[in-house]
Amino acid sequence: MNKKLNFIIIIAFCCLNVIFAQDPPPLPDAPNQGPINGLMFLAIIGILIAAKSYFNRSK
């Protein structure tokens, strides 16, 4: 009985060590904001081209 109890305690301890040794899953990162910045540059360039053509036409 004592040998069986020691064996169960050792196995449980080993299993708990394996479980606690694992890293938690990583937290989700912020979404990639690359395309939004590219669209902003595209919109700014479009506005500048439209303003340039508008002011050059009125001269």
Order of alpha helices (4+ residues) and beta strands (2+ residues): alpha-alpha
